[in-house]
């Protein structure tokens, strides 16, 4: 491919897997990351490769950002604070780390006359959708978390910059993406809890939250497929699996993979695990299927593979 590609947030969970895939396809990749949530260990195996470069800057530093992205063909924008729950504790974090960083990147692109951006969004932009599986044209979009609101704001900035300044974008709304290098989320949470107390597992909410999960390998394949097979000014796609799994079932998988017996499940109660939690989520992936992409994993197999990776069992 031999494209010059910027990956913002490239030291994070999905970002580092994106870097692996882009480099394996013959591209030149520059990671921009301030390592606030990303980890150098996720990308250090690339440091001596001639087609790889790492720049430690914060996307809040606009002038530095303008210099860093100059000359690239396409930018994969993955910088964000990915923890949905944090918004209820710190109301500025998603404003600064999601919205302002995205504005700065778009402004740097405008100044440099760069046109192509891939953006990782989220199912939480839909809020509590009345239509499940939820298609990309569902509306109105009413997020119920500050994280979802920030990602929807980012989408709006990106689409408006595309129309105003002649840019092109690929926006991907993710289900729950899981796999090796994940640093937060239900699987990591359950493993940590069971390591601390192998006799009991506390599950947030009533354990019946029903959501779609997808392995990170499928997620990356979907992104690359869509970028290669869609060419509108604004290209919006859901990425997820064709089914769902609930929190209690995930707990049982983690218990089984850890080889534990007679674990008591307790619940904090209520249909939500936390404020802003969407109890039921499944995205329609018909749009991706129509252009020729299908997931390899379903929700259960995605979770099993992710648990095994986290435990070092594969």
C-alpha positions in Angstrom: 0.0 0.0 0.0 2.9 2.4 0.9 0.7 5.1 2.3 2.1 7.5 4.9 -0.4 7.0 7.8 -0.8 8.8 11.1 -2.4 6.8 14.0 -3.4 9.1 16.9 -3.7 7.0 20.0 -1.6 4.3 18.4 -0.2 3.1 21.7 -3.7 2.2 23.0 -5.6 -1.1 22.8 -7.3 -0.8 19.4 -4.7 1.8 18.2 -1.7 -0.6 18.6 -3.5 -3.4 16.8 -4.3 -0.9 14.0 -0.5 -0.1 13.8 0.3 -3.8 13.6 -2.1 -4.3 10.7 -1.1 -1.1 8.8 2.6 -1.9 9.0 2.1 -5.5 7.9 0.4 -4.1 4.8 3.5 -2.2 3.8 2.6 1.3 5.0 4.7 3.9 6.7 3.1 4.6 10.1 3.6 7.4 12.6 2.0 7.0 16.0 1.1 10.2 17.9 0.3 9.4 21.5 1.0 11.2 24.9 0.9 7.8 26.7 -1.8 9.0 29.1 -3.7 5.8 28.6 -1.7 4.1 25.9 1.3 1.9 26.7 4.7 1.9 25.1 4.9 -1.8 25.5 2.1 -2.2 23.0 4.2 -0.7 20.2 7.8 -1.1 21.3 8.3 -4.2 19.0 8.1 -1.7 16.0 10.6 0.9 17.3 13.5 -0.4 15.2 11.4 -0.8 12.0 12.3 1.7 9.2 8.6 2.4 8.4 7.6 3.2 11.9 7.9 6.4 14.0 6.7 7.4 17.4 5.9 11.0 18.4 5.1 11.8 22.0 2.8 14.8 21.9 -0.6 15.8 23.2 -3.3 16.6 20.7 -4.2 19.6 22.8 -1.0 21.2 21.6 -2.2 22.4 18.2 1.0 23.9 16.9 3.0 20.8 17.6 0.2 18.7 16.0 0.3 20.7 12.8 3.9 19.8 12.4 3.5 16.2 13.3 0.9 15.3 10.8 2.3 17.2 7.8 2.8 15.1 4.7 0.6 12.1 5.7 -1.9 10.5 3.2 -4.5 9.5 5.8 -5.0 9.8 9.5 -6.5 7.2 11.8 -7.9 9.1 14.7 -8.1 6.9 17.8 -7.2 9.4 20.5 -9.9 9.5 23.2 -10.5 8.7 26.8 -12.2 5.4 26.3 -13.7 4.9 29.8 -17.4 5.6 29.5 -17.9 5.6 33.3 -15.4 8.4 33.9 -17.7 11.0 32.5 -20.0 10.8 35.6 -17.0 11.6 37.8 -15.1 14.1 35.7 -17.3 16.1 33.3 -14.4 17.8 31.5 -12.4 14.7 30.6 -14.4 13.7 27.5 -14.7 17.3 26.4 -11.0 17.8 26.4 -9.7 14.4 25.4 -12.3 13.6 22.8 -13.9 16.8 21.4 -11.1 19.3 21.7 -8.5 16.8 20.5 -10.7 16.0 17.5 -11.2 19.7 16.7 -7.4 20.3 16.9 -6.7 17.4 14.6 -9.3 18.6 12.0 -7.9 22.2 12.2 -4.3 20.9 11.7 -5.6 18.9 8.7 -7.3 22.0 7.3 -4.2 24.1 7.6 -2.0 21.4 6.0 -4.6 20.7 3.3 -4.9 17.1 4.3 -8.1 15.3 3.4 -8.6 11.8 4.7 -9.6 10.8 8.2 -10.7 7.5 9.7 -12.5 8.0 13.1 -13.4 5.4 15.7 -16.7 6.2 17.2 -19.1 4.2 19.4 -22.5 2.5 19.7 -23.1 4.9 22.6 -24.0 7.7 20.2 -27.3 5.9 19.7 -28.3 6.2 23.4 -31.1 3.8 24.3 -32.2 3.0 20.7 -35.8 1.9 20.2 -34.7 -0.2 17.1 -32.4 -3.2 17.8 -30.3 -4.2 15.9 -29.7 -0.4 15.3 -28.9 0.8 11.8 -26.6 3.7 10.9 -29.6 5.8 9.8 -31.4 5.5 13.2 -32.4 8.8 14.8 -32.7 11.0 16.6 -29.4 10.2 18.3 -29.8 10.9 22.0 -26.7 9.8 23.9 -27.2 9.1 27.7 -23.5 9.2 28.6 -21.0 12.1 28.4 -18.7 9.8 26.5 -21.4 9.1 23.9 -22.2 12.8 23.7 -18.5 13.6 23.1 -18.2 11.0 20.3 -21.3 12.3 18.6 -19.9 15.8 18.8 -16.7 14.5 17.2 -18.7 12.9 14.4 -20.5 16.3 13.8 -17.2 18.2 13.7 -15.7 15.6 11.2 -18.7 15.6 8.9 -19.0 19.4 8.9 -15.2 19.8 8.2 -15.7 17.3 5.3 -18.4 19.3 3.7 -16.9 22.7 4.4 -13.2 22.0 3.5 -13.4 19.1 1.0 -12.2 16.3 3.3 -13.2 12.7 3.3 -14.0 10.6 6.3 -14.7 7.0 7.4 -16.6 6.9 10.7 -17.0 3.6 12.6 -19.4 3.1 15.4 -18.2 0.2 17.4 -19.9 -2.4 19.5 -17.8 -3.6 22.5 -14.4 -4.5 21.0 -12.4 -7.0 23.0 -9.1 -8.8 22.7 -5.4 -8.8 23.7 -4.1 -5.5 25.2 -7.5 -4.4 26.4 -6.9 -2.3 29.6 -10.5 -1.8 30.8 -14.0 -3.1 30.4 -16.1 -6.0 31.7 -13.6 -8.8 31.0 -10.6 -7.0 32.6 -12.9 -6.0 35.5 -14.1 -9.6 36.1 -10.6 -11.1 35.9 -9.3 -8.5 38.4 -12.1 -9.1 40.8 -11.7 -12.9 40.7 -8.0 -12.6 41.2 -8.7 -10.6 44.4 -11.4 -13.0 45.5 -11.8 -16.3 43.7 -14.9 -17.2 45.7 -17.2 -14.3 44.7 -17.8 -12.1 41.6 -19.7 -8.9 41.9 -21.6 -8.0 38.7 -22.7 -4.4 38.2 -26.5 -4.0 37.6 -28.7 -7.1 37.4 -26.4 -9.1 35.2 -28.9 -9.1 32.3 -27.4 -6.3 30.3 -27.4 -7.7 26.8 -24.8 -6.4 24.4 -22.8 -7.2 21.3 -19.1 -8.0 21.5 -16.5 -8.3 18.7 -12.9 -9.5 18.6 -10.4 -6.8 17.8 -9.1 -8.8 14.7 -12.6 -8.7 13.2 -12.9 -5.0 14.0 -9.6 -4.2 12.2 -10.6 -6.3 9.2 -13.9 -4.4 9.0 -12.2 -1.0 9.1 -9.7 -1.8 6.4 -12.4 -3.4 4.2 -14.7 -0.4 4.5 -11.9 2.1 3.8 -11.0 0.1 0.7 -14.6 -0.4 -0.5 -16.4 2.9 0.2 -15.6 6.3 -1.3 -18.3 8.8 -0.3 -17.4 12.1 1.3 -18.7 10.8 4.6 -18.8 7.0 5.1 -20.5 5.8 8.3 -20.5 2.1 9.3 -21.5 0.1 12.4 -19.0 -2.6 13.4 -20.1 -5.4 15.6 -21.3 -9.0 15.7 -24.6 -10.6 14.7 -25.7 -11.5 18.3 -25.4 -10.5 21.9 -24.3 -11.9 25.3 -25.2 -10.8 28.8 -23.0 -9.9 31.7 -23.7 -13.0 33.7 -22.8 -15.2 30.8 -19.5 -13.3 30.5 -18.9 -13.9 34.2 -19.4 -17.6 33.7 -17.0 -17.7 30.8 -14.3 -15.9 32.9 -14.9 -18.2 35.8 -14.6 -21.3 33.5 -11.4 -20.0 31.8 -9.8 -19.3 35.1 -10.5 -22.8 36.3 -12.6 -21.7 39.3 -15.4 -23.6 40.9 -18.4 -22.7 43.1 -18.0 -18.9 42.5 -20.9 -16.9 44.0 -22.3 -14.2 41.7 -23.6 -11.1 43.4 -25.3 -8.1 41.8 -25.4 -4.4 42.6 -29.0 -4.2 41.2 -30.8 -2.1 38.7 -30.9 -2.5 35.0 -27.8 -0.3 34.5 -24.2 -1.1 35.6 -23.5 2.6 36.0 -24.9 6.0 35.1 -24.9 6.2 31.3 -24.8 2.5 30.8 -27.0 1.3 28.0 -28.6 -2.0 29.1 -29.2 -3.4 25.6 -27.1 -2.8 22.6 -26.8 -4.6 19.2 -25.8 -2.8 16.0 -27.0 -3.7 12.6 -24.1 -4.6 10.4 -26.1 -5.0 7.2 -24.5 -2.0 5.6 -21.0 -3.6 5.9 -22.4 -6.9 4.8 -23.8 -5.3 1.6 -20.3 -4.3 0.6 -18.9 -7.8 1.3 -17.7 -8.0 4.9 -18.7 -10.6 7.5 -17.4 -11.1 11.0 -15.5 -14.3 11.8 -16.4 -14.3 15.5 -19.8 -14.0 17.3 -20.1 -12.4 20.7 -19.4 -15.5 22.7 -16.3 -16.6 20.7 -15.0 -13.0 20.8 -15.3 -13.0 24.6 -13.7 -16.4 25.0 -10.8 -15.4 22.8 -10.4 -12.1 24.7 -10.4 -13.9 28.1 -7.8 -16.4 27.0 -5.6 -13.6 25.7 -5.9 -11.7 29.0 -5.1 -14.8 31.0 -2.2 -15.7 28.7 -3.8 -19.0 27.6 -3.3 -18.4 23.9 
